[in-house]
Amino acid sequence: MNWKTLCAAAVAVSALAVLPARAQLAESVAAVVNDKVISTYDVRQRATLLLVSAGLQPTPELQQRANAQALQDLIDEELELGETGNDHYHITVSDADVDRRLEGIAQQNNLTKDAFLQQLAQQGVGADTLRHQIRADTAWQRLMSGLYGSRIRVSEQEIRDTQARAAASATRPRYLVSEIFLPASNPQQFQDMANGAQRLMEQMQHGVPFPAVARQFSAAPSAAAGGDMGWLAESELQPEILGAVQRLQPNQMAIVQTPNGIYIVALRERREGVAASTVQQVSLRQITAPAERRAQLERIQRRMQGCNNLDQSITGIDGAEITDLGTATESDLSEAIRTRITDVPSGGASPVAVDGDQASMIVVCSRLTGGGAVPNRDEIEDRLYQQEMAMLSERYLRNLRREATIITR
């Protein structure tokens, strides 16, 4: 599921057109995953949920695309449930856990859980279909969090480097972009995905919300956020996508083929680059030590070359401490700190000041030009964390696919 959440099921069901009733068909096996059977009924139910949640009318082309997506999702879910439920991990998701997730989804629609499930039933979706999806998604998230949640470390250097790249790009145009990614690896898949993308785009041009479609059909990590990629500089976009985005006007979409698959990209807004002399953000650290160690701090101050080795630089200075003052717009700093770092270059340190029994200096780790175009520290840390988690999750699932016995009919 590529770390998808179930936000798509929170689309206001009452606003969706009722899907036509389907004739009862003889059921058969759609796939076997290790020793678990996925029936054609399972696939039809999940495909209906995909279409209903995205608000899409079931044209023959879209139904075919939904069936293919549903089958892949169900295969992945069987792999996830098999892995999370094995003797090594034994992760269980109780009915109460599922009910809590369902209640949360229903509340987003201003409905009770029972009313929400009833409306889904009117669209042809049984409660077990959604409950199965929730159970697999919850178990997989718990496994990934347990395996990697505490191991993913976003370093201060990564955050500062990302901020620096954003600041360097701030003088050039930036784009607020959404994406739907349909992966493909051979000519037939590329053709199928291109046809599917065309059908999806036609539906969105007739009013179906882009986020709803992205949540259900996109294979990109951004699917959980409705395809929202946020503000991106030109250097952060794939060349094929950048070329398309540059030709679009706000609120326009385009289909783009890349080496890995087909994208539907939507340009929501364009922002011209800011002047190079605009607001600056500064990343600061403070070194303090007993006043009698002032001379040692001054020697460090004269040799200061950035924040990468600060811990080593104070080795041997009794009582010395480093405090991370974070990243802030320079105009938001107190007058005392602004005065101390005036004319201090990036990587340098302010003159040592003594206040009572403490001596201190402020290190300017970086100066970032770009004002509001530069994401703050927390935004960057969260983005890098989610990217790493999505990559690890997909890698783990890819290995499960490779090792599993999967037979499709």
Secondary structure as UniProt FT lines:
FT   TURN            2..3
FT   HELIX           7..10
FT   HELIX           13..15
FT   STRAND          29..33
FT   TURN            34..35
FT   STRAND          36..39
FT   HELIX           40..54
FT   HELIX           60..84
FT   TURN            87..89
FT   HELIX           95..108
FT   TURN            109..110
FT   HELIX           113..122
FT   TURN            123..124
FT   HELIX           127..144
FT   HELIX           145..149
FT   TURN            150..151
FT   HELIX           156..169
FT   TURN            170..171
FT   STRAND          174..183
FT   HELIX           187..205
FT   TURN            206..207
FT   HELIX           210..217
FT   HELIX           221..225
FT   TURN            226..227
FT   STRAND          228..233
FT   HELIX           234..236
FT   HELIX           239..247
FT   TURN            250..251
FT   STRAND          252..258
FT   TURN            259..260
FT   STRAND          261..271
FT   TURN            276..277
FT   STRAND          280..290
FT   HELIX           291..293
FT   HELIX           294..303
FT   TURN            308..309
FT   HELIX           310..313
FT   TURN            314..316
FT   TURN            318..319
FT   STRAND          321..329
FT   HELIX           330..332
FT   HELIX           335..341
FT   TURN            342..343
FT   TURN            346..347
FT   STRAND          353..355
FT   TURN            356..357
FT   STRAND          358..369
FT   HELIX           371..373
FT   HELIX           377..403
FT   STRAND          406..408
//
